[in-house]
């Protein structure tokens, strides 16, 4: 490689890091021969000399990348809850539900979304969060368990588990989850306490992940139906992901089923 080529490569690298695009914007990538949108948000004060966190966010059924990005950034104000964080929302494609695992091979868009963030921005090593809501949360669960090498944290907001057969890895009803990899992830899992469709299966999911030694925080959000939780719960997720790993305990009680006993005539 000659001096001119080396200088050109260094110059391109300098401009890509020092003049990286910020704010809300969309770009197009190729996935399995089709164009797919990545809806991005980069803090306007992004400094390439200060590593940022990367969060890749998967929308729910029938939604699209830009709507989801706008909801997270504007309606829920996640940039204030997760400062110095770059958000990338890939689009689920043209299939009816816009599921990230339909058609076969569609999950490549998640891989490319992560790669886009790592290529264009200075990202804290080992900090990548894969977030997903509803059907996107189900895809995030599957992808995270399959790619513990590229995803460190999962933020799952009501993952739309499709019944007990899905949890039990019974094909063709299931995506096939590698629950044995759960111990390599930090997982923040929420479900609406009033989400009567998914409350039961998400609770069962929490138990399965815990039984597989996942570092997990599970929260049933009071008064919430099928939606994203309020800022207070999202703030908890940041604190959870940021905490220093604690020494492992020998035993932990996380699920207890007993008969209720009353010892007096009056009780509260």
C-alpha positions in Angstrom: 0.0 0.0 0.0 1.5 3.4 -1.0 1.7 6.6 1.0 -1.2 8.2 -0.9 -3.5 5.3 -0.3 -2.7 5.2 3.4 -3.2 9.0 3.7 -6.6 8.8 2.0 -7.7 6.0 4.3 -6.7 7.9 7.4 -8.4 11.0 6.1 -11.7 9.2 5.5 -11.5 7.7 9.0 -10.9 11.1 10.4 -13.9 12.6 8.7 -16.2 9.7 9.6 -15.4 10.0 13.3 -15.1 13.8 13.7 -18.0 14.7 11.5 -20.4 11.9 12.2 -24.1 12.6 11.5 -26.1 13.6 14.6 -29.7 14.2 15.5 -32.6 12.2 14.0 -31.9 10.8 10.5 -32.5 7.7 8.4 -30.3 5.7 6.2 -30.7 2.7 3.9 -28.9 -0.6 3.9 -29.1 -3.7 1.8 -30.5 -6.9 3.4 -30.8 -10.0 1.4 -31.1 -8.0 -1.8 -33.7 -5.6 -0.5 -33.4 -2.0 0.8 -34.1 -1.6 4.5 -34.3 1.6 6.6 -32.3 2.3 9.7 -33.9 5.1 11.7 -31.2 6.6 13.9 -30.8 9.1 16.7 -27.3 10.4 17.7 -27.0 13.1 20.4 -26.2 16.5 18.9 -23.3 16.8 21.4 -21.8 13.5 20.3 -18.0 13.6 20.7 -16.0 10.9 18.8 -13.4 11.2 21.6 -15.9 10.0 24.2 -17.2 6.5 23.6 -21.0 6.3 23.5 -23.4 3.5 24.3 -25.2 1.7 21.4 -28.9 0.7 21.7 -30.5 -1.2 18.8 -34.3 -1.0 19.1 -36.8 -3.4 17.5 -40.4 -2.2 16.9 -43.6 -4.2 17.4 -45.9 -5.8 14.8 -47.0 -3.5 11.9 -44.9 -0.6 13.0 -41.9 0.9 11.2 -38.5 2.1 12.0 -39.1 5.8 11.8 -42.3 5.8 13.9 -40.6 3.8 16.6 -37.5 6.0 16.6 -39.7 9.1 16.9 -41.7 7.5 19.7 -38.7 6.6 21.8 -36.9 9.9 21.2 -39.8 12.3 21.4 -42.7 10.8 23.2 -40.8 8.7 25.8 -37.7 11.0 25.8 -35.2 8.1 26.1 -32.2 10.3 25.2 -32.6 12.0 28.5 -32.9 8.7 30.3 -30.0 7.2 28.4 -27.6 10.1 27.9 -24.7 9.7 25.5 -26.5 6.8 23.7 -26.9 6.2 20.0 -30.2 4.7 19.0 -30.6 2.7 15.8 -34.0 1.3 14.9 -34.0 -1.1 11.9 -37.2 -1.7 10.0 -38.9 -5.1 10.1 -39.4 -5.3 6.4 -42.4 -5.8 4.1 -43.9 -9.0 5.5 -47.4 -8.6 7.0 -46.3 -8.5 10.7 -42.9 -6.9 9.9 -41.4 -9.6 12.2 -37.6 -9.6 12.3 -37.5 -13.4 11.9 -39.9 -13.5 8.9 -39.0 -14.4 6.2 -36.2 -16.8 7.0 -32.9 -14.9 7.3 -34.6 -11.5 8.0 -32.7 -11.2 11.3 -29.6 -10.2 9.3 -31.0 -6.6 9.5 -30.3 -6.7 13.3 -26.7 -7.8 12.7 -26.2 -5.0 10.1 -27.8 -2.4 12.4 -25.3 -3.2 15.2 -22.4 -3.2 12.6 -23.6 0.2 11.3 -23.3 1.7 14.8 -19.9 0.2 15.5 -18.6 1.3 12.1 -19.7 4.9 12.2 -19.4 5.8 15.9 -17.1 5.3 18.9 -19.0 2.7 21.0 -18.1 1.6 24.5 -16.9 -2.0 24.2 -19.3 -4.6 25.6 -22.1 -2.0 26.2 -24.5 -2.8 23.4 -28.2 -3.0 24.4 -30.7 -4.8 22.2 -34.2 -3.5 23.0 -37.5 -4.7 21.7 -41.2 -4.2 22.2 -43.9 -6.8 21.7 -43.1 -8.9 18.6 -39.8 -7.0 18.4 -39.1 -8.0 22.0 -39.6 -11.6 21.0 -37.1 -11.2 18.2 -34.6 -9.4 20.5 -34.8 -12.3 23.0 -34.1 -14.8 20.2 -31.3 -12.8 18.7 -29.7 -11.9 22.0 -29.5 -15.5 23.1 -28.1 -16.5 19.7 -25.5 -13.7 19.6 -24.0 -13.3 23.1 -20.8 -12.3 21.4 -22.2 -9.0 20.0 -25.0 -8.2 22.5 -24.3 -7.7 26.2 -27.7 -6.5 27.5 -31.4 -7.1 26.6 -34.1 -4.6 27.3 -37.3 -6.6 26.7 -40.6 -4.7 27.0 -43.5 -7.2 26.8 -41.9 -9.7 24.4 -44.8 -11.2 22.5 -44.2 -14.9 23.4 -46.6 -16.9 21.3 -48.0 -19.3 24.0 -46.5 -22.2 26.0 -45.3 -24.0 22.9 -43.2 -21.1 22.0 -41.6 -21.1 25.5 -41.1 -24.9 25.3 -39.2 -24.6 22.0 -41.8 -26.8 20.2 -41.5 -26.4 16.5 -42.9 -24.9 14.4 -44.6 -22.7 17.0 -41.3 -21.5 18.5 -38.4 -19.5 17.3 -36.1 -21.9 19.3 -34.5 -20.1 22.2 -31.0 -21.0 23.5 -32.0 -20.4 27.1 -28.7 -22.1 28.1 -26.9 -18.9 27.0 -29.0 -16.7 29.3 -26.2 -16.6 32.0 -24.1 -14.6 29.5 -26.6 -11.7 29.3 -27.9 -9.0 31.6 -31.7 -8.9 31.0 -34.2 -6.2 32.0 -37.7 -7.6 31.4 -41.0 -5.7 31.8 -44.7 -6.6 31.2 -47.8 -4.6 31.8 -49.7 -5.9 34.8 -52.9 -5.3 32.8 -51.6 -6.9 29.6 -53.9 -9.9 29.8 -52.6 -11.4 26.6 -48.9 -11.7 27.5 -48.7 -11.3 31.3 -48.7 -15.0 32.0 -46.3 -16.1 29.3 -43.8 -13.3 30.1 -43.9 -14.3 33.8 -43.1 -17.9 32.8 -40.3 -16.5 30.6 -38.8 -14.7 33.6 -38.7 -18.0 35.5 -37.1 -19.9 32.7 -34.4 -17.2 32.3 -33.8 -17.2 36.1 -33.5 -21.0 36.1 -30.8 -20.7 33.5 -28.8 -18.3 35.7 -29.6 -15.1 33.8 -28.7 -11.8 35.5 -32.3 -10.6 35.3 -34.6 -7.9 36.6 -38.3 -8.7 36.1 -40.9 -6.0 36.6 -44.7 -6.2 36.2 -45.7 -2.6 35.7 -48.9 -1.6 37.5 -51.7 -0.1 35.4 -49.9 -0.8 32.1 -51.6 -2.7 29.3 -49.7 -3.6 26.1 -47.2 -0.7 25.8 -43.9 0.7 26.9 -43.5 1.6 30.5 -43.1 5.1 31.9 -39.8 6.8 32.4 -39.3 5.6 36.0 -39.0 2.0 34.8 -36.7 2.9 31.9 -34.5 4.7 34.3 -34.3 1.6 36.5 -33.1 -0.3 33.4 -30.2 2.0 32.9 -29.2 1.7 36.6 -29.5 -2.1 36.2 -27.2 -2.2 33.1 -24.7 0.1 34.7 -24.3 -1.7 38.0 -21.0 -3.4 38.7 -21.3 -7.2 38.7 -21.9 -8.5 42.2 -20.3 -11.6 43.6 -22.4 -14.7 42.8 -24.6 -16.0 45.7 -24.9 -19.7 46.6 -28.6 -19.7 46.6 -31.6 -17.4 45.9 -35.3 -17.7 46.4 -37.1 -16.1 43.4 -40.4 -18.0 43.2 -42.4 -19.3 46.2 -45.7 -21.0 46.3 -47.3 -21.6 49.7 -50.6 -21.9 51.3 -51.7 -18.7 53.1 -52.1 -19.1 56.9 -54.0 -16.7 59.1 -53.1 -16.7 62.8 -55.6 -14.2 64.2 -59.1 -12.9 63.7 -58.0 -9.6 62.2 -55.2 -9.2 59.7 -54.0 -6.6 57.2 
